[in-house]
Amino acid sequence: MPKPVLPAGANGALPLVMAVYGTLRTGERNHYLLRDAEPLGTAWVTGDLYRVPTAPFRPYAYPALVVPGAGRVAVELYRLTDQAVLTALDQLELYVPASEADSQYLRRMVPVHDHRPAPGTEPVSTAATYVYNGPDADLGELIASGEWLADDEPAPASDPDPEPAPAEPAQPRLEP
């Protein structure tokens, strides 16, 4: 499988529009990392989406965007303005800007198609995203729909500092 040959472009200058397609999307286990980012809507990018079922980097399945590819991959768009958020995303994606050869994913600029802007936001035509740079042997099944949420079971958030859930009052047990 060919490795990404896209312009580096996404050099980390903020603000930065980020396209996310997997565990960073709304309702997914790593979405909490985007809690301080501005949602900009949904769109799609060109590429092929694969499920990575077992790899030594994470104890859960996650997706890999492979470019070039012929498919359409559903994304959510966010505006990042905080360097700490971008650094956290880079760490999650095992992106090492100083050593791309050692990176599982590369942060690259990609064209965005059919953007459906969030209320009060402007249309977006390009965004940064993380494209797969790991070994082909780690890739699992192609997700032909390009939609991770359709393929994935919802997972609990792995937020290290979650909000406590309100206690529910005990319900008396009624015997028939």
N, C-alpha and C positions, 0 to 999 in steps of 0.2 A: 504494500500500500504506500503511495507516495506521501512524503511529509509535506506540511504546509509551505507554500511559497507565496505568502501574502506579505505586503509591506508591514514592517514592524509598527509604524505609525502610532500605536497606542503607547506612547512613551511614559505614561503616568502623569502627564500634565492635567491638572484639574481646572475646571470641571471636566468630567469625562462621562460620556453616555456609554453604559454597559448593557449588553444583551446577554441575558441568562436563559438557559434552556433546561436545566435539570434540578438538582437539589437546592439551588438558590431561588427557585420560583416560589410564588405564594403558596403557603401550606406545606412546603417541603422542609426537610430537617435542617437545612442550612440557611433558610430565608432570614432568620434573625440577624444575620450579618448585614443585611440591607435595611435594617430598621431605620437608619438615619439617612437613607438615600431617597430621592424624589422619584416616585413612580411616573413613568412617561407613557405607558400604554403597552400594547402588544403588537407583534409583527412576526415576520419569518425571515430566516436567512438561508442561503444556499449551502448545502452540505449534506452529509449522511450522518445519521444519529445511530450510535451503537450503544448497547447495554454492556457495561463492564461488570460482570457478575462477581468475580473474585479476583482481587488484586491485593498485593501486600500493603497498600497504602490506606485502605479504609475497610471497616468491618461491615460494610453495606454495599449494595449495588448502586452504581451511578452511571450517568451517560457520558459519552464521548462524541464530540462533534468532529467529524473527519472532513477536511477540505483538501483538494477539491472533491466535490461530490455532486450528484445529480438531483438529490432530494431537496425537500423544503423542511426546515426545522423551525418549530414554533418557539418564539422567545418572548420574554417580558423585558421591557427597557426601563432603565433607572439612570438618573443623573447622580453621579458621585461627586461630592465636594470635599470630602474628608480623606486625607491621606491614610489615616488609620484604617478606614474601611477598605480602601484599595489594597493596602498591605495585607489585611486579613483575607481578602479574596485571593490574592497571589499565594498566600500560604496554604489556603485550602486547596487550590488548584496545583500546588507544587510547581509554581512558576518561579524560576530563579532568573531575574533579568540579567544578571552578570554571567550566567552560565546556561544558555538555552539548551545545550546538549544534555544537561542534567535535569531538565524540566519535563514533568509529565504533560503539562499543557503549556501552550504559548499564548500570550495576550496579543491579539491581532485586530486590526480594523477590518470590518466587513460591511458590504452594502446591506441595507435593511429594506425589506419589501413590504408593501401593504400595511404600513404603520397605521394603527388605530390609536390616535393620541388620547391620553387621559384628559378629562376636562381641564381646560385652562392651560394646556401645554401645546407647544408647536410641533409640527411634523419633524420626524427624524429620518435622515437618509443613510447615515453610516453610524456604526457603533463599534466599540471594542467588545471582544468576546474571547473566550478561551477555547482554542482548538487543540485537538489531541496530538501529542508528540511522543507518546509512550510506545511500547512494543506492540506490534500487531497481535502477538499471541495473547495479550490480555483482553482484546476485544471479543465481546460475545456476539449475540444476535443483532442483526440490523433491525432497528425500529422503523419499519417502512412508513408508518404514519408521520414520522418526524415529531411526534408529540410524546414527550417523556411522561407527562401526567396521565396519559391514556394507558401507558405501559406499566407505570409504577404503582405499587401499593403505597398509600399515604404512610409516612413514617413520622414517629414522634420527633419533635424539635430537639436538637442537641444543644440548645442554648445553655451555656454554662451558668447563666444567672437568670433562670426563668422566673416569671411572675408567679407567686403562689396562687394556686387555685382556691376559690372560696370553698369553705367547708360546707358540705350539704347536710342538712339536718337529718338525723336518723329517722327512718320511717318505721312505724310500728308494724310488725308482721301480723297479718290477719290470717287466722286459721280458717279453713272452709267449714 
